Amino acid sequence: MKILLVHAYFKPEFEQAEIVRTEREQRMVLMLRELGVQSEHCMLTVGRERSRASNTASSLLFPVDKVHGKRRRSYFSRDLCRFIDAWKPDLVLFKGMGFKLPWRLYLGTRHPFPCGFIVGGDRGDVLLRLASVILSESPFPGHERFDEAGPGCAIRFLPKLVPDGPVQGIQDVPEYDAVAVGNLIKRKNLPALRMIPNRFRVGVIGDGPLRQALEAEFADTPHIELLGERSPEDTLRLIARARVLVHPAHSEGVPRVAYEALSQGVPVIGLREVLAPAIRDGREGILVEDVAALGSAVEELLGNQELADRLKYNATEFAKAYLGEQALESVVIFLRDLVASLGPAAARKRKWLVRSIVLKQRARKLVTRKR
């Protein structure tokens, strides 16, 4: 029995960061190996030769055929095709939807592998009708709504890998009313933190290309501090010490930092369109329709002790039910049993079906452009 986990997302400038951020997938591979399942974790690289990363799962790095500028969804690797044909996995599980890599691998290999997806944000893919399994990062009703999934596709919640229980040593880090965590890039929408009233102390954890611009942005707001890049341990302690996590990003999949906050009993505030798959409004946090309401939401939560205590309790209960090593282990066992049940029939998917789906998608895009 063989399972291959493929990280479909790739952007050259974030290559090293992505290798580090696949801790959950690496842990899944290690758990599968402990269960006697041959497993590998694969990522793309701009390197010239196939190699292994120096991480816990010794992830395989496959060179891309050519660099496509900033078109992160267009990368492909013929070397990965050759590996699939030689290794013959019983399931290829892709992290991410909507990339060209999955269907190009499906068309470019002789081995007709069953496929599945780990899904956070995007919910559409040309191979969705052929998927044997979907692992969704949202645990709530509605996460199973993958309308194009074929009959018999199994759907299961996949937790983020976050600590089990409270971290130690939070008294060693400064206390903030609110913290925000993320790369200092446009998508994180960090200038929206200005909406938070100046009587609340706000810490921003992370670094990135917009550091200087944000220093200028917050020059007249001394209650907002840029704390720079911190170790994962320090970041978690800062989150645990805060009263609320504010996540102003306006475009993102299910953010891991939200689940990290819940694991520490810290409620979350952010945009509904981003956090709705992960956070229930009024249960584990507060969801707002636009960034203009962030400040009033922070004021409402921090000014109402009864509300703050209730959300804190709900966050802790959520973490017990959905997060941590035990929850991840149950998914890994489910995967092992699923692959054992697939049998040879799941591998007899016809490539002409993929070709027809791809052609229909291209035709749809052409019609849209003409309009």
Steps between C-alpha positions, in 0.01 A plus 500: 500500500644836393380857557662806342434851641572771242520869592340660193572860606834637388656845481879520463550789741314310775658160435685466832208640697261250342728209587487609865123561495415143394545372854154341504551314173840381618343373822232318299769324298681392817174371652421304184845344504446397862181324386696307237393713203774605258466878480686796350451876514586688180560865418630693200832681491697721264797268552639307202484153650270297718602522865373455853430778747659487843165485682335234712344314205800546267263652244580434137571817298432478127642761258247702299537488122516878473423800716173674406559835661225569755249251359512277802224273369683402181803309622567145387770233538560215254737349755204465738307328218779248458511440876124426512532253211788323673363507857133428407319655800157369601390858577641841412378765743542860380528791743304774326238527227488689173862438394611359165741255662238232596334459161826533309641222717188296437533542123880470496533171689436144385399394851128591541512596865194574719521856631381711791527858624583688817284813478524829685383787279427416136233235451523430128729281293476326163568166671230545764265258322767230527596562862483202734536716812485865606658610827344834591657744747156614617324289766159665482183420302546622145859383464367193315353714220721401212232499234720365220637207701418164347286231661671302770748776588579481873514835685672545836616789717880539516620696806790739501794375703502720809614439860289287731412727789644826635866589442733573790696813580252762380599720793836548325349692207327841495122516532289654222130561477507376141756336274516449124726241339617463140741597227511874443347481153205669331262204533521511881337847496685611814430876460144411607633467855478879519128446557572368851456774763830637633426401860565138401860380462554307175801284408573400137714187463675437169727649239493556126539740209254756640691549826613857423163597359324376813747677727401822324131402511507448878736790583213699651342201676733412791252242631587277199844337524679309224670215684682350202557133427479273803563132553191275486531448876514873577217569255277250676586644840416852379166374367424320827581815698265716290128553559405463133654415164407743221532361146427779248604307184251543215608200290621172646421135555431367849775672703703281733556790738126507575514139620818573695312774683208268577743239632601759763144603582536833317197615295543629145367805315515533123314524170211260449605413142838378629425349840148358456630151412700491825325725756134521597379854561415548865645160596880498460530858386336793324468521120452835327391585147775755428817634662326821608324294769818346645547774757145482632523120521820523708336762720190284544702193600753665729236721661268212589656256747205261486530477120880464520473216753240319291704520180812393688319194636361413154848533347641258755219249441548528122869418536422194712250371244669575170870577533826332596695183442219258584261661250767483229574136579134406449513651148818308417336171607197594287730553200668164549164321517366695202792406276464135604136514390554673165622194316596490132171653383600844629809492280306442177394863454514586130729780390259611229269618780775726635570631150134582446477680835812704421370592154164608644673714760713671234194561283318652799791737564509608135127579506543697822785704351299584187218627716 
